[in-house]
Amino acid sequence: MTYSRRRSPKQTFGLVTVILVLSVGLIAYLFTRQQHLPLYLVWLITLSAITFFWYGFDKEQSKRDGSRVPEIVLQLLTLAGGFPGGWLGRLIFHHKTRHNSFLVILILSTILHAGLAPFLLTLQ
């Protein structure tokens, strides 16, 4: 008897996202450490790039009726610091513009990070 256990889209996209954040984050850190950029700025750049990528990927998948990025993955990325990529993804791809929950998360995340930035930018 064979037993096949498939991961849910949340698990699959969540795992891929974690791998992307770790690998892209490490590469971004290694390329920017000579410039002495604050780690928080490298974090924001990394998460924004990945969030923007997922917005574009999800938009393309929606056109093709393919496997979609779960909303929770996009929203958690936004809250964690990918909000610039989320705003840009909405603007460039016209994606998630009809979902009020995404707009609320983007606004809250922007406000949250604007409040945290003065403190987090001083950390090395």
N, C-alpha and C positions, 0 to 999 in steps of 0.2 A: 504494500500500500504506500503510495507516495502522498506526501503532504506538502502542499505549496502554500507558503505564507507570503502574501504580497504586502508591501508597505503602503500605507495610505499616502495620498498626495502631500498631506501636511508633514508626514515623516520624511518623505523623499525630498521635497523641496526644502524642508528645514535642514536636513543633513547636508544637502548640496550648498545651501546658503552658509552654514557654519564653515564648511570647507573653503568656500570662496572668501569669506571674511578673513579666515586665518591666513590663507595663502596670499591673497591680494594685500591684506594688511601688512604681512611680513615683507613683501616686495616693496610696498610703498614706504615702509619704515626704513628699509635698507637703502633705498634710493634717495630718501630725504634726510637721513641722519646727518649728513655733512652740512646741510643748511640749518640744522638745529631747530627745525619746526617743532612746535609743541605737539606732544602725542595726541592731544585732543583734536588738533587740526588734521593730523594724519588719519585719525579715527573717522572724522566727519567726511573727509575726501574718500576714504575706502568705502564707507557705508553708502555714501551718495552715489558712487559709481555702480555699486552692486544694486542698489534700489533702482537707479535709472535703467540698468540692464534688464532687471526683472520686469519693470513696467513695459519696456519695449518688447520683450519676449512674450509677456502675457497678452499684449495687444495683438501681436502677430498670431498667437495661438487662438485668440478669440475669433479672428478672421477665418482661420483654418478649421475651427471646431476641434482643436487639439487639447492636449492636457494642460490645464490652467494652473497658474501659481495661486495657491490658496490665499485668500484675502488676509488671513492672520499673519502670514509670512511677510506680505507687503507692509502691513500696518506695524508689525513689530520692528521691522527694519527702519521704518520712518521714525518711530518713537526712539529707537536706539541711537539715532543720529543721521539717518539717511534722508532727512526731510528735504535738503536741497535737491537731491536726486528725484524725490517724489514730486516736488513742484515742477522741476524740469521735465519729468516724464509726463505729467499732465499737460504741460505746455506743448511739448514736441509731438507726443504721440496722441494727444487728445484722449488720454486713457483715464478711466475712473472719474470722469468729470460729472457723471450723473449720480454718483454715489456720495450722498451727503456724509456718510460715515468717514470716507476718505478725506474729505475736506476738513471735517472736525479734527481728525487725527493729525493732519498736516498743520493746522493752525495751532493746536495744543502742543505739538512737538516743537514747532518754531518758537513759541512762547517759552516753553520749558528750556530749550537749549539757549535761547537768548538770555535767560536768567542765570543759567549755569556757566555760560561761556566765560565771563570775567574770572571766575574761580578756576575753571578747568584749563584755561589757556596758560595759567601760571605753572601748571604741573609739568614736570619733565620726567 
